[in-house]
Each structure stands twice: as structure tokens, then as C-alpha cells.
């Protein structure tokens, strides 16, 4: 037994020596500049794999030869190996945070990998180092554009245009984006709520027209619903004016002569961009039936990578105390703002809930307890002219007739919109 153990130990020792010898034999010992030039020629002659092997071999001896590592990262990005490219660019930026070509490379890599949210955050960091660099400003606008935030992209480019320093590439991009911002949208939405008790199914429809301008979006909506064996309509207008860099507003006004909706609905809210990819807002909503109910709202959102997480709360003053509700929403974006998966969970009354006849009992209604969760999937056509959405959810709702007793509401929504000049 002892002899067997000695023989096994000797075998492991010999394998280790052989591995160490082979590793030493394969270590790079040439001229890095000459080998780099050879690798570049291979890469530009469609022999990318050989080029990458050569570059990696050089880096075993010269790990901080950043020109080589940057070129290696670029070849990975060209091949669609975006995670590998990002790892190499991050290595460089950790060693040299002010290396311009590494910032450009990693931002382009994120854009090519359909990660515009990550690209935007990287562009912001790079611009803290190079605030007037046109290439980085262009890439920042490209990220905003891919995210569907075209007003912000236009604003980013305009800062350079106004100074008269824009080159032809800048001017063309600004011009094409300005045209896009003048486009129109028309949309349709249909929804149904099915109840486990008390009520028949309730139907909701919406026809929407949107005019996008460089000053913000204007949304005109016709809402129609069939509930309690009655059909009613509501007219609404939403506006999203830009006030200053990182600051924009929301305004709403609605009118209806049907008991299914508030006689008047109005709202205002301010949104402000904050450090660390955060966004905060504060505003109010008003619902006028026989009397007026004012609801105060605020939200805090966080962009990270291609994700968006936001918590929104509503507070309704009243006797004996204020009614409170909240919802947490998450979106996982793909290519842009029209392509994402969403999930939302919430508790309490929302001012967008028109399920009940509020007239004369709105204070009691907003006190009702409820819990909800819903899921959504939104996608667009290849030319981005058409966009569709499907959303489904379930709500556990307290009865207004029997407080403490609950029923279930199962919801489904389908939407479509068309973008045109």
C-alpha cells in the first residue's frame, strides 16, 4: 500500500513538472511591436482568430500594453463577442481611467450589443473626463436615440450645433433626428376586466394620437368604456414639455359627461434626473366628481444596464387619515423603449382606477384595500413603424359593498401603434 502511494505521488509530481515546462515553453519571448503589426494584418485579412491568439500571447508577457489589449477588445466586438470585449476594455479603464479610445470602444461595444442604457451611463462617465469631446457626445446621443429618448438625443446634439462647431456627421444626424421628432403616432388599445363576483366583465378602449416635437410630446386620447350596462367616453390631453437639461414636466387634462369617468381629471408632475442613474418626480392628480379629490404622487426610478426599476406612491388626504398606495415596476429593455418586458406589483387605490361609480363616495373608494400584479411584453417591427403590446394581470380587490370581503379581477390588455410622418 505504501509503495502504491509513493508511485501515485511521483506520477502527480511528473505531470506537474511537464505542465510547468510546457507553460514555460509557450511563454511569449518575441518583439511585441512586430508581433502586434502581424496581428493587425491578420485581423484585417479575415484571420481574426489567429490575430487574437497572437495578441493574447503577447499579453501574457506584456499585460499592460494597452494598445494591444484595446485592439484585441475591438476584434472581439467586431465578432460579436461583446462580453469578452467589455472585459478587456474594463481592464484598460481600471488601469488608465482617462484613456479616450477605451471609452469610445466600450461605449460602441454596448451600442452594438443592444445595451443602450449601459452605453449611456458609460458615455456620461466619459464626458466627465472629456466634456467637450464631440465623438463622446455623438455616442451619448446615439444611446439616447436607441433608448427611444429622441428628445434628449436632439438636445444633446443641439448643444454642439448651437456653438457652430458641428462637423458634417453631426449636422446630418441632428437633421435626421429633427425630422423623426416631427413624426406622428396613432394608437389603439383594448382591455377587459373579468370579475370573480359582483360585476359583469368591463371593457375599455382607447384611441390615441401623438405629435412628437423637439419641445416635447403632445398626446390626445379618446377613452371609451362599457361598464354597468352603460357606455361612456372621456377626452384627455397629455403634454411632456422639456424645461431644462435633465428636467421635464407632465401635464394632463381630461373631461367627461359620463358617470363612468370623473367630470374633470387633471394632473401635473415634475421629473428630474439625478446622479447615479436615478430619476425622481413629484406631482399631483385631481379627480372631480360631485366634489374634488386631490391625490399627491411621487416616484423614484433607477436605470441600471438595460433595466429600469421605479417605485411610485399615491397619498390621498382625508378623514380620519390619509390613504396611501404604492406600486413597484420593473422593465427589462431590449433594443429600445418600444421593446421590453415589464412586471408590476402594487397595493392600494390608483387614480387611474375607474372601476366604480365614484360620484358621492370617492373618499370611501380610495380607502379600499387591494393588491395587484401584472406582466407585459412589448415589441416593434423591424422598421419600428409598428409596435404591439400585451399585458395581463390579477387584482385582489376589497368590495365597496362589504368592507373586509374581497373578489378577484383578471385583466388583459392589447395595444398597437403606428408611427408615420
N, C-alpha and C positions, 0 to 999 in steps of 0.2 A: 504493500500500500504506500509506504514511504517513497519507494522508487518511482511509483506512478505519479505521485505528487511532484517530485523533483522534475520528472520528464515533462509534465504539463506546464510547470513554471518556466522551464527552459524554452518550451515552444512559444509561450506568450512573449518571452523576452526577445526571441529571434524575430517574431512578427513585428514587434515594436521597433526594433533596430532597422528592419527592412523598410518599414513605413517612413521612419525618420530619414533614412538615406534617400528614398525616392523623393520625399518632400524637398530635401536639400538640393537634389539634382535638378528639380523643376523650378527652383527659385530663379527669378529674373536677374541677369547679370550683363545686359547689353546697354546700349546708349538709348536713354528714354526719348530723346528728341527725334532720333532717327526712327525708332520703333513707332512713335506717335504719328510721324508722317506716313509711314507704311500703313498703319491702321486707318488713317483718314482716306488714303487711296482705296483701300479695300472697301470701306464703308460707302464711298461714293461710286463704287463699281459693283454694287449689289451683292457684296460679300460681307454682309453685316455681321454674321455670326463669327466669322474669322476675325473681323475687326474687333469685336467685343472681347474675344478670347485674348487677343494681343493687348488690348487696353487693360483688361483685368490682371494680366500677367505683370505688366509694368507697375500697376498699383500695389502689387504685393511687396515691392521694394520701395516705391515712392507713393505712399498713400495720400500725401497732401500735395501732390502735383495736380492742382485743381483744374487746370486747362484740360488735362486728360480725363479727369472724373466728370467734368461738365460735358465734354464731348460724348463720353460713354452714356451719360444720362440722356442726352439728346437722341442718341441712336435707339435707346430703349423706348423713348417717347415716340419716335418715328414708327417703330414696330408695334406700337400699341401696348407695350409693357409698362403701363403708366405707374403701377405701384413700384416697380424697380426704379424707374426714372425719378420718382418722388423721393425715394430713399437716398439716392445719390445726391440729388440737389440739396436735400436737407442736411446731409453730411457736410457739404461745402459751406452752406449758410451758417451752420453751427460754428465752423472754424473761421469763416470770413463773412460776418453779417452784412458787410457793405459791398459784397461782390454783385455788381449790376447784372451781368449776364446770367448768373444763377437765379436771380429774382425773375428775370424775363423768362428763363427756361421753365421754372417751376410753375409760373402762372399760366404759360401756354400749355403746359402738360395738363393742368387741371381743366382748362377750357376744352382741350381735345378729348379728355376723358369724361366729358359731360358733367363736370363738377363746378358749375359757375359760382356757386355760393362760396366754396373753398377758394376759388380763384379771386373773388372779390376781396376776401379777407386778406389774402396774401398781397394783393395789389395795394390795399390800404397801408399795410406794414411797410412795403417797399417805398411808397410815396412819402412816408415819414422820413425816410433817408434821402430820397431824391424827389422833393415836392414839385419841381418844375419839369421833370423828365417826360417828354411827350410820348415816348413808347409805353411807359408805365401807365400814363393817363389813358392812352388808347386802349390798353388791355383792361383797365378798370371799367371803361365804358362798354367794352365787349362783354365783360362778365355781367354787368347790369342789364345789357341788352338780352343776353341769353336767359337771364332770370325772368324776363318779361317786364322789368322795371325800366321801360323805354324813356319815360320822362326823366329819370335820374341819369340815364346814359346820355341823353341830349344835353342835360345841364352840365355834366362832366366835360363833354366836348366843347360846349359853348364857352367855358372858362378860358380855353386856349384860343378859340375863334375870335372872341372879343378883344384879345390882346394883339390880334393881327399877326400871330406867329405860326399859324397853322400851315402845314405843308399840303400838297395835293391829296395825299392819302387821308389826312384829317378832314379836309374840306369835303371830299366825296362821301365819307362816312357820315359826317354831320348832315349833308344834304339828303342822303338816302333815309336817314333816321327821321329827319323832319317830315319827309313825305309819309313815312309809316305812321308818324304821330298824328297825321291828319286823317287817318283811316277811320272807318265806322264799323260798328258791330251790331248785329241783331241777334237776339237770343230767345229761345223758348224753354220753358221749364214746366214740368207736370209732376205733381206729388199726390200721394194718397196716404191717409192715416186710417188704419183699421183698429177698431176698439174691441177689447175682450168683453166689455159690458157697457151699458147705458146708451151709447151713441151708435148711429149708423156710420159707415165709412164717410170720411170727409175728403173732398177733392180740392186741390189748389192748382192754379195755373198762373203763369207769368209770361208776358211779352215784354221784352226789354230792347231798347235802342241805346247804344253808347256812342258818344262822339269823343274821340281822343284828340286832345290838343297839346301843344307844348306847355300850356299853362295848367293842365290837369284834365281829368276825365269828367264828363257830364253823362249821367245815366238817367234816362226816362223810363219808367216802368208802369205797366198796367197789370195789377194783381186782380185775379178773379177767383172766387171760391164758392163751392157748393156745400153748405152745411145746414143742419137743422131744417132740411127740406126747402131751403132758401138759397138764392144765388145773389151774390153781391160783388161789388168792384171797388177798387181803390186805385188812385193815381198817386205816383210818387216821383220825386226827383232827388237824385243824389249828386253831390259835387265833391271833387277831391282837389282843391286848389293848392298849388305849391306856394309857400310863403317865403322860405329862405332855404339855404343849404341844410339838409337834414331835418327840416321842419315842414310839415304839410298838415292840412286840415280835412275834416269830413263834415259835410253839411247835408241835412235831409229835411224834406218837407213832403207830407202826404195828406190827401183829402179823400173822404168817402161820405156818401149819404146812406150807407148800409149799416145796420146794427152789427154786421159781421166784422166790421173794422172800426177803429177809432174814427171819430169825426175828423179830427186832426191828429197828425203824427209829425213830430219834428225832433231834430237832434243835431248836436254839434260835438266835435271832438278834435283835439289836437294830438298829433303824433310827432315824437321827437326821437331821432337816432342818438344812441348813447355809445360810450366806449364799450369794448369787449363784445361787439356784435349784438348789442341789446337795443331794443326799441320800446319806448313807453308811451302810453296815451292816457288822456283824461277827458271825460266829456259827460254829456247828459242826454237823456231821451225824454220826450214828453208825449203822453197819450191822453187825448181829450175825449171823454165820453160825456155824460151829464156833468161831470166835474173832471178836473185835470189831475193826472198822476204824473209826477216827475220822478225819473229814475236816474241815478248817477252811476256812471260806469268808469272803469279804468282797466288797463291791461298792461302786462309786461311780457315782451317776446324776446326770444333768443335765437339767432341764426348760428348754426354750427354745421360746417360741412355743407351738405345738400339737404339739411334738415331745418325745420322751424318749429319751435315749441312756444306756445303762448298760453298764459292764464288770464282769463277775463272775469271780472266780478261785477255784479249789479247790486246797488243798495237803494231801497225804496223807503223813504221816511214815512212814518205813520204811527198810530196808536195801537198797542201800548209801546211799541218799539219798532225800529227799522227792520224791514225784511231784507235778507241777504241771499244771494245765489252766486254760483261760480261755475266755470267750465274750463277744463284743461284740454287743449287741442294740440295735435302733433301732425306735421306734414313731412313726408319724405318726397322730395322733388327728384325728378329725373332730368330731362333736358332743359326745361324752362318752367315758367309759372303756370302753364296750361297742362303740365304733365306731372301728376303727383298722386300719392296715396295719402289718405287722411284718416285719423281716428280722433274722436272727441268723447269725453266723459264729463258729465255735469250734474249739478244738484240745484233745485230751486226754480223759481219763475224767471222766464226771459221775456223782455218786452216785445219780442217777435212772435210770441205765442198768442195767436188769435183764435184758439180753440173755443173759447167761451164767449157768451154774451156778457160783456163787461158792464153794460150800462147799469149804473147804480150800485154795483157790487165789486168794483175794481180793487178796493182796499182788501176785501176778503180774498179775492182771487190770487193776488200776489203773495199772500201768506201760505198758499197751498204748497205742500211738500211734493217733490218729485225727484226722480233720479233717471238719468238717460245715458245712453251710449250709442254712437253711430259710427259707421265706416263709409268711406268714399273712395272712388277711383276715378281719376280724370285724365283724359288723353286727347291728343290732337292728331290731325292728318299730317302727312309728310310736308306739305306746303304751308302748314299752320293756319290755313284758311278756315278749317272746320275744327271744332273742339266739342267733345262729349263728356258727360259725367254721369255717374250712377252713385247713389247714396242710399244706404239702408240703416235703420236704427230701431231701437226699442226704448220705450219710456215707461216707468212705473209711476203712475200719477194718482195723487190723492183726490178723492171725489169732493166736489163743491157742495153736494147734497148731504153727504155723510162723512164729515171730517173723521179721519182715522181709518176710513175704508179706502182701498186702492183698486185700480184697474190697470190694464196694460194697453199701451198704444204701439202698434207696429207700423213703421213708416218706410216709404220707398219714394225716391225722387229721381227723375231722369231729366237731363238738361242737354241742350245743344246750342251752339252759337256759330255764326258765320261772320268772318272778317271780310270787308270789302272796301273799295275806295269810295 
